[in-house]
Amino acid sequence: MIKEMINNGLERIGYKVIRLRKYLLDMGDHQLLRLGTRKGFDYEEAVKFLLRLDVGLETPMREASIPEKSLHYLERFFSSYFPSDKPIIALHIGNFVGISLVWAADYFKRIHQDSLVVSIDPNLTHRGISDPLKAVVKLTNYYHLQKNILFLVGYSLEKTVGLDTGEGMAFENTLENLTLLSKGRYDVAFVDGHHQAAYVSKELGHLFHLLKEGGIVVMDDVDEFWQARTGLKDVYDKVDEEKFVKEQTDGRVGILRKR
Ligand SMILES: C[S@@+](CC[C@H](N)C(=O)[O-])C[C@H]1O[C@@H](n2cnc3c(N)ncnc32)[C@H](O)[C@@H]1O
């Protein structure tokens, strides 16, 4: 009360009063941006971080990323699935600004510090955000995950032409080439790149060879919205049951297990 009266008085005679608490908080944020954080991944903090980088608008950023509640749903599934004493080797198709990628790397690093996520994305302009890889790398650094992510700038299969505008810098046939190097090595794969049903079915064909026995596939967007546009939900619903078992879905992400 007294502080408020003094501040008001100073302002009236021309002083600019800096709200100290807010100032310190802002300073703290800036320092965090420079130094990174020791805390684990936090969804809202990651969005705030990306907005501060001025990467793009909040709505498309949130709309095109796997929502927080689906990531928690996956954590609940994984917590009873993966042993806590072995590194997890994961494949992640489709980064955009890095929310699900960085969440996965952070989550698996908490299971074992040597866990690795191999990321595949051609770094297309998507939802108005160009060169999203720049933001992904900054988010990776912010959460100290530089040792836990391997970036492959390429299409999972052949180059795709669709809503996105390709800059022509990306490689192709990444899954096929990875099969030459690392067949049967992956514990889990996330599929959230190109959304055409035929393309995703083909990705699943390659992932079958890349996954270990019992390996998990997480498909994003197996919902009515994408079913109406590309038939993506059918890829999950009608998966080849000789290869994959349908585990569970929350209506957004669908989980498959390799037989
Ligand atoms: C929906 S966003 C991914 C969102 C991200 N998984 C998340 O939740 O934070 C789709 C991404 O897939 C990428 N993409 C599009 N076609 C692809 C392809 N053929 N192979 C790999 N990635 C692709 C786009 O560049 C875009 O970054």
PDBQT file of the ligand as one rigid body, heavy atoms in Angstrom, charges set to zero:
ROOT
HETATM    1  C1  LIG A 301       2.292 -32.227 -38.143  1.00  0.00    +0.000 C 
HETATM    2  S1  LIG A 301       3.934 -31.724 -38.316  1.00  0.00    +0.000 S 
HETATM    3  C2  LIG A 301       4.755 -32.641 -37.047  1.00  0.00    +0.000 C 
HETATM    4  C3  LIG A 301       4.443 -32.174 -35.642  1.00  0.00    +0.000 C 
HETATM    5  C4  LIG A 301       5.314 -32.787 -34.570  1.00  0.00    +0.000 C 
HETATM    6  N1  LIG A 301       5.278 -34.240 -34.637  1.00  0.00    +0.000 N 
HETATM    7  C5  LIG A 301       4.863 -32.385 -33.184  1.00  0.00    +0.000 C 
HETATM    8  O1  LIG A 301       3.874 -32.937 -32.689  1.00  0.00    +0.000 OA
HETATM    9  O2  LIG A 301       5.522 -31.512 -32.565  1.00  0.00    +0.000 OA
HETATM   10  C6  LIG A 301       4.411 -32.538 -39.794  1.00  0.00    +0.000 C 
HETATM   11  C7  LIG A 301       5.887 -32.459 -40.154  1.00  0.00    +0.000 C 
HETATM   12  O3  LIG A 301       6.139 -33.496 -41.102  1.00  0.00    +0.000 OA
HETATM   13  C8  LIG A 301       7.116 -33.070 -41.999  1.00  0.00    +0.000 C 
HETATM   14  N2  LIG A 301       7.004 -33.883 -43.213  1.00  0.00    +0.000 N 
HETATM   15  C9  LIG A 301       6.196 -33.686 -44.285  1.00  0.00    +0.000 A 
HETATM   16  N3  LIG A 301       6.410 -34.646 -45.218  1.00  0.00    +0.000 NA
HETATM   17  C10 LIG A 301       7.348 -35.485 -44.691  1.00  0.00    +0.000 A 
HETATM   18  C11 LIG A 301       7.985 -36.650 -45.164  1.00  0.00    +0.000 A 
HETATM   19  N4  LIG A 301       7.692 -37.155 -46.353  1.00  0.00    +0.000 N 
HETATM   20  N5  LIG A 301       8.915 -37.257 -44.382  1.00  0.00    +0.000 NA
HETATM   21  C12 LIG A 301       9.218 -36.737 -43.148  1.00  0.00    +0.000 A 
HETATM   22  N6  LIG A 301       8.635 -35.622 -42.656  1.00  0.00    +0.000 NA
HETATM   23  C13 LIG A 301       7.720 -35.002 -43.417  1.00  0.00    +0.000 A 
HETATM   24  C14 LIG A 301       6.836 -31.594 -42.202  1.00  0.00    +0.000 C 
HETATM   25  O4  LIG A 301       8.035 -30.960 -42.613  1.00  0.00    +0.000 OA
HETATM   26  C15 LIG A 301       6.365 -31.185 -40.803  1.00  0.00    +0.000 C 
HETATM   27  O5  LIG A 301       7.447 -30.672 -40.069  1.00  0.00    +0.000 OA
ENDROOT
TORSDOF 0
